[in-house]
Amino acid sequence: MLRIAVQAKGRLHDDTMELLEEAGIKLRSLKRTLLVQSTNFPVEVLFLRDDDIPQSVANGVADIGIVGENEYAEKDQKTQIIKRLDFSKCRLSLAIPRDIEYNDLTWFNGKTIATSYPV
């Protein structure tokens, strides 16, 4: 049985479910369950928070995971990327106070930027 860890909700969840459907993998009811079995393949889908997916694969809870590359980079477990799926692109936004005059990215030169992303 192949166990796939996927994001429980959000854009990546929706795109992943579409990918599984296009692959012909049919799942039982998705109502508030952590683990769902396929009705036509030896596959189980484990629904997790995105930041738990790399650790779950590293610990053997899931055989494979579909996660944003930002989450993968932050957790950097003993796992490897085997395929970039090229969907659910993330967006990085920069915010500044409304009363600051901003013309272009050079405004950030010399500034300290707080981020949750790895440096």
Secondary structure, DSSP 8 states (H G I E B T S, - for coil): -EEEEEESSSHHHHHHHHHHHHTT--BS--TT-SEEEBSSSSEEEEEE-GGGHHHHHHTTSSSEE---HHHHHHH--S---------S---------TTS---SGGGGTT-----SS--
